[in-house]
Amino acid sequence: MRRLPRLFLFLCAIALAICRPLPGQAEDRVERFDVTARPITQFRIGSSERRFGALEFVGGLALTAANREFGGMSAIRFLDAGRNFLGVTDTGFWYAGSIERDAEGRPSGIRSFRMAPLIDASGEPFAQKWNADAESLAISGDKVTVGFEREHRLLEYRLDTQDFASLPKALPLPLPREELRRNASLEAVAVSPASGPLGGTRVVLTEKSLNRNGDIFAAVLAGPRRGIFFVRRTDDFDISDAAFLPDGDLLILERRYALVSGVALRIRRIKSETIQPGATVDGAILLKADMGYQIDNMEGIDVWTDSRGRQVLSLISDDNYSLWQRNLYLEFRLAE
């Protein structure tokens, strides 16, 4: 009888060992940690101005965390009206969490933040930076499309913001591989609204893969306007992300870096009817900002509709894991 407690403990130990996740399973991969968020109340440094071109500044956050993987955020997409988000980093990680808001609806903090490595078709994290460089993200229903540069490819995952265990399948490249520059290719993936002229399809834009005229390669993946088009490149700005408005117009986030003047951002609005196979598109500038504003290396943009039916733009920056750069989250409303 005295041996029964030992036998019981032995059987419990076996049961725990069987239930314990193996190395590499989702429970081991997902890291959950706190993110410190310092509110940004002024967009133009030293000014209380709220209106900037066609946009009204809502607020922002400067983000830090005591985790060595935190940073490198290259895309962000909201799963609802400005609360729960999913993104990717250019070091091969998913990140997800929720935006907290104050009584005025301005962003005030981040909660439930978590990260997990993107995995390949065998269920393993990508081993090297060159094949883990995720730069773009689009969500349509339960499908998540991720675009990579360096090793140019589009992968499609099932939406999973808890275990991040979905295995990807490869999608055909919509652009000739020989036209894709090694570190300037699939920088933006966006899904057009089903009611728009593009018919609810994915659109891919490159960062700086240029044609003979010096304009940027892009492509519509399916639907009535499937095919390659080009984005006019001006003033040395390169594409860093894109998102569609509900009316079908395309917002393009761009950045420029110069050693003397530093980084700048620009947002252009491309009319949906101009996106046609073989066309070169351009659009009105909604916002342009330099180092006199609260910006950094702005890499991601998304558009969502608030409770009053207003269109809100969310921007995220990539700090490149540098002591001299910041992870910023910014929000703007499209002015009436």
C-alpha positions in Angstrom: 0.0 0.0 0.0 2.9 2.4 0.8 4.0 2.0 -2.8 0.7 3.4 -4.2 1.6 7.1 -3.7 4.9 6.6 -5.5 3.1 4.8 -8.3 0.5 7.6 -8.5 3.2 10.3 -8.7 5.0 8.3 -11.4 1.9 8.0 -13.5 1.2 11.7 -13.1 4.7 12.5 -14.3 4.2 10.4 -17.4 0.9 12.1 -18.1 2.5 15.5 -17.8 5.3 14.5 -20.1 2.8 13.3 -22.7 0.7 16.5 -22.5 3.7 18.8 -22.5 4.2 20.5 -25.9 7.2 19.4 -27.9 9.9 21.9 -28.8 8.7 24.1 -31.7 5.0 23.6 -30.9 2.8 26.7 -30.7 2.8 26.9 -26.9 6.6 27.3 -27.0 6.7 29.7 -29.9 4.2 32.3 -28.8 5.7 35.0 -26.5 3.4 37.2 -24.5 4.8 40.3 -22.9 4.0 43.9 -21.9 4.5 46.8 -24.3 5.1 50.3 -22.8 3.2 53.0 -24.8 3.9 56.7 -24.4 1.2 58.8 -25.9 2.0 61.2 -28.8 -0.4 64.2 -28.7 1.3 66.4 -31.3 2.1 65.4 -34.8 4.0 68.5 -35.8 6.7 68.9 -33.1 6.0 71.9 -30.9 2.6 72.6 -32.5 -1.0 71.8 -31.4 -2.2 71.8 -35.0 -4.5 68.9 -35.8 -5.2 69.3 -39.6 -2.6 68.2 -42.0 -3.6 68.4 -45.7 -6.5 66.0 -46.1 -5.9 64.3 -42.8 -6.7 65.1 -39.1 -4.3 63.8 -36.5 -6.0 61.7 -33.9 -3.0 60.6 -31.7 -0.2 58.1 -31.5 2.0 56.0 -29.4 5.8 55.5 -29.0 6.3 51.8 -28.2 9.0 50.0 -26.3 9.3 46.5 -24.7 11.9 44.5 -22.8 12.0 41.8 -25.5 14.8 41.4 -28.0 12.4 40.4 -30.8 10.2 43.5 -30.4 10.7 45.8 -33.4 11.1 45.6 -37.1 7.3 46.0 -37.7 6.7 46.2 -41.4 2.9 45.8 -41.8 -0.2 46.1 -39.7 -3.9 45.1 -40.3 -6.9 45.6 -38.0 -9.4 42.8 -37.5 -12.1 45.1 -36.4 -12.8 48.8 -35.9 -9.4 49.9 -34.5 -9.0 47.5 -31.7 -7.5 44.1 -32.5 -4.5 44.0 -34.9 -2.2 41.6 -36.6 1.1 42.3 -38.2 4.4 40.9 -39.4 8.0 41.9 -38.9 10.9 41.9 -41.4 12.7 39.4 -39.1 10.0 36.7 -39.7 7.6 37.2 -36.8 3.8 37.6 -36.4 2.8 40.2 -33.8 -0.8 40.8 -32.5 -2.5 42.7 -29.7 -5.2 45.3 -28.9 -5.2 49.1 -28.9 -6.5 50.7 -25.7 -8.2 54.1 -26.0 -9.0 57.0 -23.8 -12.4 58.6 -23.3 -11.9 60.7 -26.5 -11.1 57.6 -28.6 -7.4 58.3 -28.9 -4.9 55.5 -28.7 -3.6 55.3 -25.1 -1.9 51.9 -24.8 -1.3 48.3 -26.0 -2.5 45.2 -24.3 -2.5 41.4 -24.9 0.7 41.8 -27.1 2.2 38.6 -28.4 4.7 37.5 -31.0 5.4 34.2 -32.8 7.7 33.2 -35.6 6.3 32.7 -39.1 6.6 29.1 -40.1 7.2 27.3 -43.4 5.3 24.4 -44.9 7.0 21.9 -42.6 6.0 23.8 -39.5 9.4 25.2 -38.7 10.4 28.9 -38.3 12.4 30.4 -41.2 16.0 29.8 -40.4 17.7 32.8 -42.0 17.0 36.6 -42.3 17.1 36.4 -46.1 14.1 34.1 -46.3 12.2 35.5 -43.3 12.0 39.1 -44.6 8.2 39.6 -44.4 7.3 43.1 -45.7 3.6 43.0 -46.5 0.3 41.6 -45.2 -3.3 41.4 -46.3 -6.3 39.8 -44.7 -9.4 38.6 -46.5 -11.9 36.5 -44.5 -9.8 33.8 -42.9 -7.0 34.0 -45.4 -3.8 36.0 -44.6 -1.4 36.8 -47.4 2.2 37.6 -46.6 4.7 39.1 -49.1 8.5 38.5 -48.7 11.4 40.3 -50.4 15.0 39.0 -50.9 13.6 35.5 -51.5 10.6 36.9 -53.4 7.4 35.0 -52.7 3.7 35.2 -51.6 2.5 32.8 -48.9 -1.1 32.3 -47.8 -1.9 31.3 -44.2 -5.1 30.7 -42.3 -5.9 33.5 -39.9 -4.8 32.4 -36.4 -3.9 35.1 -33.9 -3.6 32.8 -30.8 -1.4 29.8 -31.8 0.0 31.1 -35.1 0.2 27.5 -36.1 -1.2 27.7 -39.7 1.0 26.2 -42.4 1.4 28.3 -45.5 0.8 27.5 -49.2 2.7 29.3 -51.9 0.9 31.6 -54.3 2.1 32.3 -57.9 4.2 35.4 -58.2 2.2 38.1 -60.1 5.4 39.8 -61.4 8.3 38.4 -63.5 11.0 37.3 -61.0 13.7 39.0 -63.1 12.0 42.4 -62.5 12.0 42.0 -58.7 15.0 43.8 -57.0 16.6 41.8 -54.2 15.8 44.1 -51.3 13.0 46.2 -52.9 10.3 43.9 -54.1 7.0 42.8 -52.5 6.5 45.7 -50.1 2.7 46.0 -50.1 -0.2 43.6 -50.4 -3.8 45.0 -50.1 -7.3 43.6 -50.7 -9.6 45.8 -52.7 -13.3 46.1 -51.7 -15.6 43.7 -53.4 -17.9 46.5 -54.4 -15.1 48.4 -56.1 -14.0 48.3 -59.8 -11.2 45.8 -59.0 -13.8 43.3 -57.7 -12.4 42.2 -54.3 -8.9 41.0 -55.2 -5.3 41.2 -53.9 -3.1 43.9 -55.3 0.7 43.8 -54.9 3.1 46.7 -55.0 6.9 46.6 -55.0 9.1 49.0 -53.0 11.5 50.0 -55.8 11.5 47.4 -58.6 11.5 49.8 -61.5 10.6 49.6 -65.2 12.6 51.3 -68.0 10.8 54.6 -67.3 11.8 54.5 -63.6 8.3 53.7 -62.4 7.4 51.0 -59.8 6.1 47.6 -60.7 2.7 46.6 -59.3 0.0 44.0 -60.1 -3.6 43.1 -59.7 -3.8 39.4 -58.9 -7.3 38.5 -60.2 -10.6 39.8 -61.5 -11.5 42.0 -64.4 -8.4 44.1 -64.2 -5.9 41.4 -63.6 -2.4 42.3 -64.8 0.7 44.4 -64.3 0.5 48.2 -63.8 3.0 50.8 -62.6 3.1 53.5 -60.0 4.7 56.8 -60.9 7.9 57.3 -58.8 8.5 61.0 -58.0 10.9 62.9 -55.7 12.8 59.7 -54.7 10.0 58.3 -52.6 9.7 54.5 -52.5 6.6 52.5 -51.5 6.4 51.0 -48.1 2.8 49.8 -47.9 -0.7 50.4 -49.2 -4.4 50.0 -48.2 -7.7 50.5 -49.9 -10.5 52.9 -48.9 -14.1 51.6 -48.9 -14.8 53.4 -52.2 -12.0 51.5 -53.9 -9.3 54.2 -54.1 -5.8 53.0 -53.1 -3.7 54.8 -50.4 0.0 54.3 -50.9 2.4 55.0 -48.0 5.8 56.1 -49.2 9.1 57.0 -47.5 12.3 58.7 -48.5 15.7 58.8 -46.7 18.5 61.2 -47.2 21.7 61.4 -45.1 21.3 65.1 -44.5 17.6 65.6 -44.2 16.7 62.2 -42.6 13.5 60.3 -43.2 10.3 61.7 -44.8 6.8 60.1 -45.4 4.2 60.7 -48.0 0.7 59.3 -48.6 -0.9 59.4 -52.1 -4.5 58.5 -53.1 -4.7 56.6 -56.3 -8.2 56.7 -58.0 -9.5 53.2 -58.5 -10.6 53.7 -62.1 -7.0 54.5 -63.1 -5.7 51.0 -62.1 -5.7 49.1 -65.4 -3.3 46.6 -67.0 -0.4 48.5 -68.4 -1.3 51.8 -66.9 1.0 54.1 -65.0 -0.9 55.6 -62.1 -0.4 58.7 -59.9 -2.5 60.5 -57.4 -3.0 63.4 -55.1 -0.8 63.8 -52.0 -2.8 63.5 -48.8 0.1 64.0 -46.4 3.8 64.8 -46.5 6.0 65.0 -43.4 9.7 65.2 -42.5 11.7 65.2 -39.4 9.9 68.2 -38.1 7.0 65.8 -37.3 6.6 62.7 -35.1 7.6 60.2 -37.7 10.2 57.5 -38.2 10.7 54.8 -40.8 7.0 54.4 -41.5 6.5 50.9 -42.9 2.8 50.0 -42.5 -0.6 51.5 -43.2 -4.2 50.3 -42.7 -7.6 51.8 -43.1 -10.6 51.1 -40.9 -14.0 52.7 -40.2 -14.8 54.0 -36.7 -18.2 54.0 -34.9 -19.2 57.2 -36.6 -18.5 56.0 -40.1 -15.3 58.0 -40.5 -12.2 56.5 -42.2 -9.2 56.2 -40.0 -5.6 55.6 -41.2 -3.2 53.7 -38.9 0.5 53.8 -39.5 3.3 51.8 -37.9 7.1 52.3 -38.1 10.1 49.9 -38.3 12.9 50.8 -35.9 15.3 48.5 -37.6 16.4 47.5 -34.1 18.4 50.7 -33.9 19.0 52.8 -30.8 18.4 55.9 -33.0 15.0 54.9 -34.3 11.6 54.4 -32.7 8.6 52.1 -33.0 5.7 54.5 -33.6 2.0 54.0 -34.0 0.0 57.0 -35.5 -3.6 57.6 -36.3 -5.3 60.0 -38.7 -8.9 60.6 -39.8 -9.7 61.3 -43.4 -11.2 64.8 -43.3 -14.7 65.3 -44.5 
